Amino acid sequence: MIVTLTDLETKQEHQVSINVTNGFIEIGFTGFGEAEAEDGDGTPIVIEMVNGVPVVRLFHDINSAEPMTVRMDNARESLRIHHEN
């Protein structure tokens, strides 16, 4: 699926590809990729579920095959601390 994302600063529109496959959501941006993909084929953001927890892998450096990995364990709503005002 291709969607349009508007830049908050420049108001320029950019195409974003979103692919949902078996166990993954892959997000790609025109002109951005990942080290081990051909130009135009990379998806530098990958989201997957691992043991019931969303895991986001960010391939933030085109020259490195190692992603930044963020596990969403601490984003569970059940862990919210309610503060007294």
N, C-alpha and C positions, 0 to 999 in steps of 0.2 A: 504494500500500500504506500502511495506517495502522498504526503501532506505538505502544506505550506506553513512555514514558521516565519513570523515577521520579527525582524531585528528590533529590539526595544529602543536602541539609540538611533539607527539610521533609517528605520522604517522600511528597509529593503526586505523583500521576500526571498526566502531560501527554501529549496526543496529538501525534504527529509524523507528517507525511506524507512519504513517500519515493517519488519518481517517477523511473523509469529510462526515458529516451527516447533517440532517435537521437543518441548522442554525449554525453549529459549525465546526471548524477544530480542531481536537485533535491530539497532538503530544506526542508520548511516546518514551522513551529511555530504552534499556535493562538495568535492575538493578536499575531503578529510578521509583518512583511511587508517590502516594498521600495517605494521612492519611486514607481516607475512602474506598480505593480500596484494593483488595487482591493483594499480591505480583504477579507481572507479568501482571497485568491488568490495572495499573494506567496510566493516561495520564496527566503528570504534567504541560502541556501547553495547554490551550484552548483559541481559538480565536473565537469571535462572533461579529456580527454587532448589535449595539444598537442605534436606531434612526439615522441610516446612518453613524455611527462612529465605526471603529474597536475598540474592547475592548479585551485586552490580559489579561488572568488570569494565574498567575504563582503560582503553588502549590510548593513553594520552600522549605518547611519544612515538612518532612515525618510525623512529630508528631503533625501537626496542620492542621485542616480542612479549615482554613481561607487562601484564596489565596492573593497574592499581585496583585492588579488590576491596570492596566495601560490603561487609555482611550487615544486614539490617536487624540483627538480634535486638538491639537496644531501642528500636523504633516501635516495638510492640506497644499497642495502646494499653495493655494490661500492666505495663511498667510505669505508666505516668504517675508522677508524684504530685499530689494535690497540695498546694500551699495555702495556708490560712491567711487571709488578708486582714 
